[in-house]
Amino acid sequence: MARLRITLVKSGIGYGMDQKMTLKSLGLRRMNQQVTHEDSASVRGMIQKVRHLVKVEEERGDAE
């Protein structure tokens, strides 16, 4: 299954509370911090909400 590496590239300061809470839900707190999540519809929805603040890379798990 694919995993997503999400990097915070722009601060959430100046954006709405809903976007700040979405970043917190993804586990992003500091600039350039990276987190990895399983690719799912809910994670894709959160990424879509803050797409202007994050960079997303797809990781393939070939070791299965």
PQR file with spaces between the fields and no chain letter, atoms N, CA, C, O and H, PARSE charges and radii, in Angstrom:
ATOM       1  N    MET     1       0.847   -1.186    0.000 -0.4000 1.5000
ATOM       2  CA   MET     1       0.000    0.000    0.000 -0.0000 2.0000
ATOM       3  C    MET     1       0.884    1.238    0.000  0.5500 1.7000
ATOM       4  O    MET     1       1.949    1.247    0.617 -0.5500 1.4000
ATOM       5  N    ALA     2       0.458    2.245   -0.667 -0.4000 1.5000
ATOM       6  CA   ALA     2       1.219    3.486   -0.777 -0.0000 2.0000
ATOM       7  C    ALA     2       1.130    4.290    0.515  0.5500 1.7000
ATOM       8  O    ALA     2       0.125    4.266    1.225 -0.5500 1.4000
ATOM       9  H    ALA     2      -0.407    2.237   -1.169  0.4000 1.0000
ATOM      10  N    ARG     3       2.202    4.989    0.789 -0.4000 1.5000
ATOM      11  CA   ARG     3       2.235    5.898    1.919 -0.0000 2.0000
ATOM      12  C    ARG     3       2.517    7.288    1.376  0.5500 1.7000
ATOM      13  O    ARG     3       3.109    7.439    0.307 -0.5500 1.4000
ATOM      14  H    ARG     3       3.019    5.008    0.212  0.4000 1.0000
ATOM      15  N    LEU     4       2.093    8.303    2.118 -0.4000 1.5000
ATOM      16  CA   LEU     4       2.291    9.691    1.709 -0.0000 2.0000
ATOM      17  C    LEU     4       3.224   10.381    2.684  0.5500 1.7000
ATOM      18  O    LEU     4       3.034   10.309    3.899 -0.5500 1.4000
ATOM      19  H    LEU     4       1.613    8.181    2.987  0.4000 1.0000
ATOM      20  N    ARG     5       4.237   11.053    2.143 -0.4000 1.5000
ATOM      21  CA   ARG     5       5.137   11.864    2.966 -0.0000 2.0000
ATOM      22  C    ARG     5       4.689   13.303    2.790  0.5500 1.7000
ATOM      23  O    ARG     5       4.713   13.839    1.682 -0.5500 1.4000
ATOM      24  H    ARG     5       4.390   11.111    1.157  0.4000 1.0000
ATOM      25  N    ILE     6       4.277   13.931    3.894 -0.4000 1.5000
ATOM      26  CA   ILE     6       3.719   15.279    3.861 -0.0000 2.0000
ATOM      27  C    ILE     6       4.693   16.209    4.576  0.5500 1.7000
ATOM      28  O    ILE     6       5.116   15.933    5.698 -0.5500 1.4000
ATOM      29  H    ILE     6       4.257   13.496    4.794  0.4000 1.0000
ATOM      30  N    THR     7       5.045   17.311    3.920 -0.4000 1.5000
ATOM      31  CA   THR     7       5.989   18.284    4.476 -0.0000 2.0000
ATOM      32  C    THR     7       5.305   19.635    4.575  0.5500 1.7000
ATOM      33  O    THR     7       4.677   20.092    3.620 -0.5500 1.4000
ATOM      34  H    THR     7       4.701   17.536    3.009  0.4000 1.0000
ATOM      35  N    LEU     8       5.427   20.274    5.732 -0.4000 1.5000
ATOM      36  CA   LEU     8       4.880   21.622    5.924 -0.0000 2.0000
ATOM      37  C    LEU     8       5.865   22.619    5.333  0.5500 1.7000
ATOM      38  O    LEU     8       6.989   22.741    5.820 -0.5500 1.4000
ATOM      39  H    LEU     8       5.937   19.902    6.508  0.4000 1.0000
ATOM      40  N    VAL     9       5.457   23.334    4.286 -0.4000 1.5000
ATOM      41  CA   VAL     9       6.360   24.261    3.602 -0.0000 2.0000
ATOM      42  C    VAL     9       5.974   25.719    3.819  0.5500 1.7000
ATOM      43  O    VAL     9       6.753   26.615    3.495 -0.5500 1.4000
ATOM      44  H    VAL     9       4.544   23.235    3.890  0.4000 1.0000
ATOM      45  N    LYS    10       4.776   25.973    4.365 -0.4000 1.5000
ATOM      46  CA   LYS    10       4.338   27.338    4.618 -0.0000 2.0000
ATOM      47  C    LYS    10       3.585   27.350    5.942  0.5500 1.7000
ATOM      48  O    LYS    10       2.846   26.414    6.247 -0.5500 1.4000
ATOM      49  H    LYS    10       4.143   25.245    4.628  0.4000 1.0000
ATOM      50  N    SER    11       3.766   28.387    6.715 -0.4000 1.5000
ATOM      51  CA   SER    11       3.159   28.489    8.030 -0.0000 2.0000
ATOM      52  C    SER    11       1.644   28.655    7.953  0.5500 1.7000
ATOM      53  O    SER    11       1.112   29.213    6.993 -0.5500 1.4000
ATOM      54  H    SER    11       4.366   29.147    6.468  0.4000 1.0000
ATOM      55  N    GLY    12       0.970   28.165    8.970 -0.4000 1.5000
ATOM      56  CA   GLY    12      -0.475   28.307    9.066 -0.0000 2.0000
ATOM      57  C    GLY    12      -0.913   29.632    9.672  0.5500 1.7000
ATOM      58  O    GLY    12      -2.109   29.892    9.800 -0.5500 1.4000
ATOM      59  H    GLY    12       1.402   27.711    9.750  0.4000 1.0000
ATOM      60  N    ILE    13       0.051   30.473   10.046 -0.4000 1.5000
ATOM      61  CA   ILE    13      -0.280   31.774   10.625 -0.0000 2.0000
ATOM      62  C    ILE    13      -1.017   32.610    9.586  0.5500 1.7000
ATOM      63  O    ILE    13      -0.594   32.699    8.434 -0.5500 1.4000
ATOM      64  H    ILE    13       1.023   30.262    9.941  0.4000 1.0000
ATOM      65  N    GLY    14      -2.116   33.215   10.001 -0.4000 1.5000
ATOM      66  CA   GLY    14      -2.889   34.060    9.104 -0.0000 2.0000
ATOM      67  C    GLY    14      -3.997   33.314    8.382  0.5500 1.7000
ATOM      68  O    GLY    14      -4.754   33.916    7.622 -0.5500 1.4000
ATOM      69  H    GLY    14      -2.459   33.143   10.937  0.4000 1.0000
ATOM      70  N    TYR    15      -4.103   32.005    8.611 -0.4000 1.5000
ATOM      71  CA   TYR    15      -5.158   31.210    7.997 -0.0000 2.0000
ATOM      72  C    TYR    15      -6.185   30.849    9.062  0.5500 1.7000
ATOM      73  O    TYR    15      -5.948   31.025   10.257 -0.5500 1.4000
ATOM      74  H    TYR    15      -3.487   31.516    9.229  0.4000 1.0000
ATOM      75  N    GLY    16      -7.302   30.354    8.622 -0.4000 1.5000
ATOM      76  CA   GLY    16      -8.407   30.053    9.523 -0.0000 2.0000
ATOM      77  C    GLY    16      -8.097   28.951   10.522  0.5500 1.7000
ATOM      78  O    GLY    16      -7.184   28.147   10.330 -0.5500 1.4000
ATOM      79  H    GLY    16      -7.495   30.212    7.652  0.4000 1.0000
ATOM      80  N    MET    17      -8.880   28.934   11.594 -0.4000 1.5000
ATOM      81  CA   MET    17      -8.683   27.936   12.636 -0.0000 2.0000
ATOM      82  C    MET    17      -8.898   26.526   12.094  0.5500 1.7000
ATOM      83  O    MET    17      -8.239   25.588   12.542 -0.5500 1.4000
ATOM      84  H    MET    17      -9.621   29.587   11.751  0.4000 1.0000
ATOM      85  N    ASP    18      -9.808   26.365   11.138 -0.4000 1.5000
ATOM      86  CA   ASP    18     -10.047   25.029   10.581 -0.0000 2.0000
ATOM      87  C    ASP    18      -8.809   24.501    9.866  0.5500 1.7000
ATOM      88  O    ASP    18      -8.527   23.305    9.932 -0.5500 1.4000
ATOM      89  H    ASP    18     -10.343   27.127   10.774  0.4000 1.0000
ATOM      90  N    GLN    19      -8.065   25.369    9.185 -0.4000 1.5000
ATOM      91  CA   GLN    19      -6.848   24.936    8.510 -0.0000 2.0000
ATOM      92  C    GLN    19      -5.737   24.654    9.516  0.5500 1.7000
ATOM      93  O    GLN    19      -4.954   23.724    9.323 -0.5500 1.4000
ATOM      94  H    GLN    19      -8.294   26.341    9.131  0.4000 1.0000
ATOM      95  N    LYS    20      -5.658   25.432   10.569 -0.4000 1.5000
ATOM      96  CA   LYS    20      -4.663   25.179   11.611 -0.0000 2.0000
ATOM      97  C    LYS    20      -4.929   23.847   12.305  0.5500 1.7000
ATOM      98  O    LYS    20      -3.998   23.104   12.614 -0.5500 1.4000
ATOM      99  H    LYS    20      -6.294   26.187   10.725  0.4000 1.0000
ATOM     100  N    MET    21      -6.202   23.551   12.546 -0.4000 1.5000
ATOM     101  CA   MET    21      -6.556   22.285   13.186 -0.0000 2.0000
ATOM     102  C    MET    21      -6.297   21.104   12.248  0.5500 1.7000
ATOM     103  O    MET    21      -5.961   20.013   12.707 -0.5500 1.4000
ATOM     104  H    MET    21      -6.958   24.155   12.294  0.4000 1.0000
ATOM     105  N    THR    22      -6.449   21.312   10.958 -0.4000 1.5000
ATOM     106  CA   THR    22      -6.147   20.263    9.987 -0.0000 2.0000
ATOM     107  C    THR    22      -4.658   19.945    9.996  0.5500 1.7000
ATOM     108  O    THR    22      -4.275   18.776    9.948 -0.5500 1.4000
ATOM     109  H    THR    22      -6.722   22.198   10.585  0.4000 1.0000
ATOM     110  N    LEU    23      -3.810   20.977   10.058 -0.4000 1.5000
ATOM     111  CA   LEU    23      -2.369   20.750   10.153 -0.0000 2.0000
ATOM     112  C    LEU    23      -2.035   19.984   11.423  0.5500 1.7000
ATOM     113  O    LEU    23      -1.205   19.075   11.403 -0.5500 1.4000
ATOM     114  H    LEU    23      -4.121   21.927   10.096  0.4000 1.0000
ATOM     115  N    LYS    24      -2.673   20.345   12.517 -0.4000 1.5000
ATOM     116  CA   LYS    24      -2.439   19.658   13.787 -0.0000 2.0000
ATOM     117  C    LYS    24      -2.878   18.198   13.695  0.5500 1.7000
ATOM     118  O    LYS    24      -2.205   17.313   14.225 -0.5500 1.4000
ATOM     119  H    LYS    24      -3.347   21.083   12.534  0.4000 1.0000
ATOM     120  N    SER    25      -3.991   17.946   13.033 -0.4000 1.5000
ATOM     121  CA   SER    25      -4.489   16.579   12.870 -0.0000 2.0000
ATOM     122  C    SER    25      -3.539   15.733   12.030  0.5500 1.7000
ATOM     123  O    SER    25      -3.407   14.530   12.254 -0.5500 1.4000
ATOM     124  H    SER    25      -4.538   18.665   12.603  0.4000 1.0000
ATOM     125  N    LEU    26      -2.889   16.359   11.077 -0.4000 1.5000
ATOM     126  CA   LEU    26      -1.905   15.650   10.260 -0.0000 2.0000
ATOM     127  C    LEU    26      -0.607   15.417   11.028  0.5500 1.7000
ATOM     128  O    LEU    26       0.223   14.614   10.601 -0.5500 1.4000
ATOM     129  H    LEU    26      -2.996   17.337   10.895  0.4000 1.0000
ATOM     130  N    GLY    27      -0.419   16.106   12.151 -0.4000 1.5000
ATOM     131  CA   GLY    27       0.790   15.944   12.949 -0.0000 2.0000
ATOM     132  C    GLY    27       1.882   16.929   12.597  0.5500 1.7000
ATOM     133  O    GLY    27       3.043   16.719   12.946 -0.5500 1.4000
ATOM     134  H    GLY    27      -1.093   16.758   12.497  0.4000 1.0000
ATOM     135  N    LEU    28       1.526   18.006   11.907 -0.4000 1.5000
ATOM     136  CA   LEU    28       2.507   19.005   11.481 -0.0000 2.0000
ATOM     137  C    LEU    28       2.492   20.188   12.441  0.5500 1.7000
ATOM     138  O    LEU    28       1.452   20.808   12.661 -0.5500 1.4000
ATOM     139  H    LEU    28       0.582   18.177   11.623  0.4000 1.0000
ATOM     140  N    ARG    29       3.664   20.496   13.015 -0.4000 1.5000
ATOM     141  CA   ARG    29       3.759   21.602   13.965 -0.0000 2.0000
ATOM     142  C    ARG    29       4.799   22.638   13.566  0.5500 1.7000
ATOM     143  O    ARG    29       4.622   23.828   13.825 -0.5500 1.4000
ATOM     144  H    ARG    29       4.509   19.992   12.836  0.4000 1.0000
ATOM     145  N    ARG    30       5.885   22.192   12.937 -0.4000 1.5000
ATOM     146  CA   ARG    30       6.987   23.099   12.618 -0.0000 2.0000
ATOM     147  C    ARG    30       7.242   23.124   11.114  0.5500 1.7000
ATOM     148  O    ARG    30       6.924   22.172   10.402 -0.5500 1.4000
ATOM     149  H    ARG    30       6.029   21.225   12.727  0.4000 1.0000
ATOM     150  N    MET    31       7.811   24.209   10.653 -0.4000 1.5000
ATOM     151  CA   MET    31       8.173   24.329    9.247 -0.0000 2.0000
ATOM     152  C    MET    31       9.163   23.233    8.870  0.5500 1.7000
ATOM     153  O    MET    31      10.038   22.877    9.659 -0.5500 1.4000
ATOM     154  H    MET    31       8.069   24.982   11.232  0.4000 1.0000
ATOM     155  N    ASN    32       9.020   22.705    7.669 -0.4000 1.5000
ATOM     156  CA   ASN    32       9.866   21.650    7.110 -0.0000 2.0000
ATOM     157  C    ASN    32       9.764   20.321    7.856  0.5500 1.7000
ATOM     158  O    ASN    32      10.571   19.422    7.619 -0.5500 1.4000
ATOM     159  H    ASN    32       8.309   22.994    7.028  0.4000 1.0000
ATOM     160  N    GLN    33       8.804   20.183    8.738 -0.4000 1.5000
ATOM     161  CA   GLN    33       8.584   18.912    9.417 -0.0000 2.0000
ATOM     162  C    GLN    33       7.904   17.952    8.447  0.5500 1.7000
ATOM     163  O    GLN    33       7.011   18.341    7.694 -0.5500 1.4000
ATOM     164  H    GLN    33       8.149   20.913    8.931  0.4000 1.0000
ATOM     165  N    GLN    34       8.338   16.692    8.473 -0.4000 1.5000
ATOM     166  CA   GLN    34       7.746   15.685    7.604 -0.0000 2.0000
ATOM     167  C    GLN    34       7.035   14.633    8.441  0.5500 1.7000
ATOM     168  O    GLN    34       7.526   14.220    9.491 -0.5500 1.4000
ATOM     169  H    GLN    34       9.064   16.376    9.085  0.4000 1.0000
ATOM     170  N    VAL    35       5.874   14.206    7.963 -0.4000 1.5000
ATOM     171  CA   VAL    35       5.154   13.098    8.581 -0.0000 2.0000
ATOM     172  C    VAL    35       4.774   12.129    7.469  0.5500 1.7000
ATOM     173  O    VAL    35       4.688   12.504    6.300 -0.5500 1.4000
ATOM     174  H    VAL    35       5.475   14.541    7.110  0.4000 1.0000
ATOM     175  N    THR    36       4.549   10.879    7.853 -0.4000 1.5000
ATOM     176  CA   THR    36       4.159    9.853    6.897 -0.0000 2.0000
ATOM     177  C    THR    36       2.829    9.268    7.327  0.5500 1.7000
ATOM     178  O    THR    36       2.644    8.914    8.491 -0.5500 1.4000
ATOM     179  H    THR    36       4.619   10.574    8.803  0.4000 1.0000
ATOM     180  N    HIS    37       1.900    9.168    6.384 -0.4000 1.5000
ATOM     181  CA   HIS    37       0.577    8.605    6.646 -0.0000 2.0000
ATOM     182  C    HIS    37       0.248    7.598    5.559  0.5500 1.7000
ATOM     183  O    HIS    37       0.732    7.703    4.432 -0.5500 1.4000
ATOM     184  H    HIS    37       2.050    9.455    5.438  0.4000 1.0000
ATOM     185  N    GLU    38      -0.584    6.616    5.910 -0.4000 1.5000
ATOM     186  CA   GLU    38      -1.116    5.701    4.909 -0.0000 2.0000
ATOM     187  C    GLU    38      -2.017    6.493    3.965  0.5500 1.7000
ATOM     188  O    GLU    38      -2.700    7.426    4.387 -0.5500 1.4000
ATOM     189  H    GLU    38      -0.976    6.531    6.825  0.4000 1.0000
ATOM     190  N    ASP    39      -2.016    6.123    2.704 -0.4000 1.5000
ATOM     191  CA   ASP    39      -2.863    6.785    1.714 -0.0000 2.0000
ATOM     192  C    ASP    39      -4.305    6.337    1.921  0.5500 1.7000
ATOM     193  O    ASP    39      -4.636    5.169    1.718 -0.5500 1.4000
ATOM     194  H    ASP    39      -1.461    5.365    2.360  0.4000 1.0000
ATOM     195  N    SER    40      -5.162    7.278    2.327 -0.4000 1.5000
ATOM     196  CA   SER    40      -6.578    6.980    2.528 -0.0000 2.0000
ATOM     197  C    SER    40      -7.396    8.202    2.109  0.5500 1.7000
ATOM     198  O    SER    40      -6.858    9.291    1.912 -0.5500 1.4000
ATOM     199  H    SER    40      -4.894    8.227    2.491  0.4000 1.0000
ATOM     200  N    ALA    41      -8.683    7.999    1.982 -0.4000 1.5000
ATOM     201  CA   ALA    41      -9.559    9.087    1.565 -0.0000 2.0000
ATOM     202  C    ALA    41      -9.575   10.220    2.582  0.5500 1.7000
ATOM     203  O    ALA    41      -9.606   11.390    2.202 -0.5500 1.4000
ATOM     204  H    ALA    41      -9.120    7.114    2.142  0.4000 1.0000
ATOM     205  N    SER    42      -9.554    9.890    3.868 -0.4000 1.5000
ATOM     206  CA   SER    42      -9.600   10.936    4.893 -0.0000 2.0000
ATOM     207  C    SER    42      -8.326   11.779    4.894  0.5500 1.7000
ATOM     208  O    SER    42      -8.387   12.999    5.041 -0.5500 1.4000
ATOM     209  H    SER    42      -9.529    8.939    4.177  0.4000 1.0000
ATOM     210  N    VAL    43      -7.180   11.132    4.732 -0.4000 1.5000
ATOM     211  CA   VAL    43      -5.914   11.870    4.683 -0.0000 2.0000
ATOM     212  C    VAL    43      -5.860   12.726    3.418  0.5500 1.7000
ATOM     213  O    VAL    43      -5.405   13.869    3.460 -0.5500 1.4000
ATOM     214  H    VAL    43      -7.130   10.140    4.612  0.4000 1.0000
ATOM     215  N    ARG    44      -6.322   12.178    2.298 -0.4000 1.5000
ATOM     216  CA   ARG    44      -6.355   12.961    1.055 -0.0000 2.0000
ATOM     217  C    ARG    44      -7.248   14.189    1.199  0.5500 1.7000
ATOM     218  O    ARG    44      -6.935   15.247    0.654 -0.5500 1.4000
ATOM     219  H    ARG    44      -6.692   11.249    2.264  0.4000 1.0000
ATOM     220  N    GLY    45      -8.359   14.059    1.928 -0.4000 1.5000
ATOM     221  CA   GLY    45      -9.244   15.192    2.159 -0.0000 2.0000
ATOM     222  C    GLY    45      -8.584   16.270    2.986  0.5500 1.7000
ATOM     223  O    GLY    45      -8.742   17.458    2.707 -0.5500 1.4000
ATOM     224  H    GLY    45      -8.613   13.199    2.371  0.4000 1.0000
ATOM     225  N    MET    46      -7.828   15.854    4.026 -0.4000 1.5000
ATOM     226  CA   MET    46      -7.114   16.834    4.850 -0.0000 2.0000
ATOM     227  C    MET    46      -6.038   17.542    4.034  0.5500 1.7000
ATOM     228  O    MET    46      -5.848   18.752    4.161 -0.5500 1.4000
ATOM     229  H    MET    46      -7.699   14.888    4.253  0.4000 1.0000
ATOM     230  N    ILE    47      -5.338   16.782    3.197 -0.4000 1.5000
ATOM     231  CA   ILE    47      -4.306   17.380    2.346 -0.0000 2.0000
ATOM     232  C    ILE    47      -4.935   18.393    1.391  0.5500 1.7000
ATOM     233  O    ILE    47      -4.375   19.465    1.161 -0.5500 1.4000
ATOM     234  H    ILE    47      -5.492   15.800    3.094  0.4000 1.0000
ATOM     235  N    GLN    48      -6.079   18.058    0.845 -0.4000 1.5000
ATOM     236  CA   GLN    48      -6.767   18.961   -0.084 -0.0000 2.0000
ATOM     237  C    GLN    48      -7.106   20.287    0.592  0.5500 1.7000
ATOM     238  O    GLN    48      -7.033   21.344   -0.036 -0.5500 1.4000
ATOM     239  H    GLN    48      -6.534   17.188    1.032  0.4000 1.0000
ATOM     240  N    LYS    49      -7.474   20.233    1.862 -0.4000 1.5000
ATOM     241  CA   LYS    49      -7.861   21.445    2.593 -0.0000 2.0000
ATOM     242  C    LYS    49      -6.678   22.389    2.805  0.5500 1.7000
ATOM     243  O    LYS    49      -6.856   23.607    2.818 -0.5500 1.4000
ATOM     244  H    LYS    49      -7.534   19.375    2.372  0.4000 1.0000
ATOM     245  N    VAL    50      -5.476   21.842    2.971 -0.4000 1.5000
ATOM     246  CA   VAL    50      -4.290   22.671    3.245 -0.0000 2.0000
ATOM     247  C    VAL    50      -3.240   22.503    2.145  0.5500 1.7000
ATOM     248  O    VAL    50      -2.043   22.609    2.411 -0.5500 1.4000
ATOM     249  H    VAL    50      -5.332   20.853    2.961  0.4000 1.0000
ATOM     250  N    ARG    51      -3.679   22.243    0.917 -0.4000 1.5000
ATOM     251  CA   ARG    51      -2.758   21.958   -0.191 -0.0000 2.0000
ATOM     252  C    ARG    51      -1.803   23.118   -0.484  0.5500 1.7000
ATOM     253  O    ARG    51      -0.730   22.904   -1.048 -0.5500 1.4000
ATOM     254  H    ARG    51      -4.652   22.157    0.700  0.4000 1.0000
ATOM     255  N    HIS    52      -2.180   24.343   -0.108 -0.4000 1.5000
ATOM     256  CA   HIS    52      -1.322   25.505   -0.352 -0.0000 2.0000
ATOM     257  C    HIS    52      -0.239   25.651    0.719  0.5500 1.7000
ATOM     258  O    HIS    52       0.634   26.510    0.599 -0.5500 1.4000
ATOM     259  H    HIS    52      -3.051   24.518    0.350  0.4000 1.0000
ATOM     260  N    LEU    53      -0.290   24.818    1.765 -0.4000 1.5000
ATOM     261  CA   LEU    53       0.675   24.899    2.857 -0.0000 2.0000
ATOM     262  C    LEU    53       1.626   23.705    2.914  0.5500 1.7000
ATOM     263  O    LEU    53       2.627   23.752    3.629 -0.5500 1.4000
ATOM     264  H    LEU    53      -0.999   24.120    1.862  0.4000 1.0000
ATOM     265  N    VAL    54       1.331   22.649    2.182 -0.4000 1.5000
ATOM     266  CA   VAL    54       2.108   21.412    2.289 -0.0000 2.0000
ATOM     267  C    VAL    54       2.613   20.943    0.931  0.5500 1.7000
ATOM     268  O    VAL    54       2.117   21.350   -0.119 -0.5500 1.4000
ATOM     269  H    VAL    54       0.518   22.611    1.602  0.4000 1.0000
ATOM     270  N    LYS    55       3.616   20.072    0.989 -0.4000 1.5000
ATOM     271  CA   LYS    55       4.125   19.371   -0.191 -0.0000 2.0000
ATOM     272  C    LYS    55       3.923   17.889    0.077  0.5500 1.7000
ATOM     273  O    LYS    55       4.212   17.409    1.173 -0.5500 1.4000
ATOM     274  H    LYS    55       4.019   19.741    1.842  0.4000 1.0000
ATOM     275  N    VAL    56       3.429   17.160   -0.920 -0.4000 1.5000
ATOM     276  CA   VAL    56       3.107   15.748   -0.743 -0.0000 2.0000
ATOM     277  C    VAL    56       3.910   14.921   -1.733  0.5500 1.7000
ATOM     278  O    VAL    56       3.957   15.220   -2.926 -0.5500 1.4000
ATOM     279  H    VAL    56       3.195   17.549   -1.811  0.4000 1.0000
ATOM     280  N    GLU    57       4.548   13.862   -1.206 -0.4000 1.5000
ATOM     281  CA   GLU    57       5.279   12.916   -2.042 -0.0000 2.0000
ATOM     282  C    GLU    57       4.740   11.526   -1.740  0.5500 1.7000
ATOM     283  O    GLU    57       4.416   11.215   -0.594 -0.5500 1.4000
ATOM     284  H    GLU    57       4.509   13.619   -0.237  0.4000 1.0000
ATOM     285  N    GLU    58       4.647   10.701   -2.756 -0.4000 1.5000
ATOM     286  CA   GLU    58       4.134    9.351   -2.577 -0.0000 2.0000
ATOM     287  C    GLU    58       5.300    8.387   -2.426  0.5500 1.7000
ATOM     288  O    GLU    58       6.255    8.425   -3.202 -0.5500 1.4000
ATOM     289  H    GLU    58       4.910   10.953   -3.687  0.4000 1.0000
ATOM     290  N    GLU    59       5.214    7.518   -1.416 -0.4000 1.5000
ATOM     291  CA   GLU    59       6.219    6.471   -1.198 -0.0000 2.0000
ATOM     292  C    GLU    59       5.574    5.134   -1.520  0.5500 1.7000
ATOM     293  O    GLU    59       4.446    4.862   -1.109 -0.5500 1.4000
ATOM     294  H    GLU    59       4.438    7.487   -0.785  0.4000 1.0000
ATOM     295  N    ARG    60       6.283    4.321   -2.240 -0.4000 1.5000
ATOM     296  CA   ARG    60       5.781    2.981   -2.552 -0.0000 2.0000
ATOM     297  C    ARG    60       6.450    1.977   -1.616  0.5500 1.7000
ATOM     298  O    ARG    60       7.661    2.027   -1.400 -0.5500 1.4000
ATOM     299  H    ARG    60       7.199    4.542   -2.573  0.4000 1.0000
ATOM     300  N    GLY    61       5.649    1.069   -1.066 -0.4000 1.5000
ATOM     301  CA   GLY    61       6.185    0.031   -0.194 -0.0000 2.0000
ATOM     302  C    GLY    61       6.358   -1.256   -0.978  0.5500 1.7000
ATOM     303  O    GLY    61       5.419   -2.045   -1.081 -0.5500 1.4000
ATOM     304  H    GLY    61       4.666    1.029   -1.242  0.4000 1.0000
ATOM     305  N    ASP    62       7.563   -1.487   -1.543 -0.4000 1.5000
ATOM     306  CA   ASP    62       7.817   -2.658   -2.374 -0.0000 2.0000
ATOM     307  C    ASP    62       8.283   -3.863   -1.555  0.5500 1.7000
ATOM     308  O    ASP    62       8.473   -4.942   -2.117 -0.5500 1.4000
ATOM     309  H    ASP    62       8.325   -0.846   -1.459  0.4000 1.0000
ATOM     310  N    ALA    63       8.468   -3.710   -0.267 -0.4000 1.5000
ATOM     311  CA   ALA    63       9.020   -4.781    0.565 -0.0000 2.0000
ATOM     312  C    ALA    63       7.949   -5.719    1.095  0.5500 1.7000
ATOM     313  O    ALA    63       8.182   -6.403    2.092 -0.5500 1.4000
ATOM     314  H    ALA    63       8.313   -2.834    0.189  0.4000 1.0000
ATOM     315  N    GLU    64       6.792   -5.774    0.466 -0.4000 1.5000
ATOM     316  CA   GLU    64       5.717   -6.642    0.961 -0.0000 2.0000
ATOM     317  C    GLU    64       5.809   -8.017    0.378  0.5500 1.7000
ATOM     318  O    GLU    64       4.982   -8.875    0.687 -0.5500 1.4000
ATOM     319  H    GLU    64       6.603   -5.219   -0.344  0.4000 1.0000
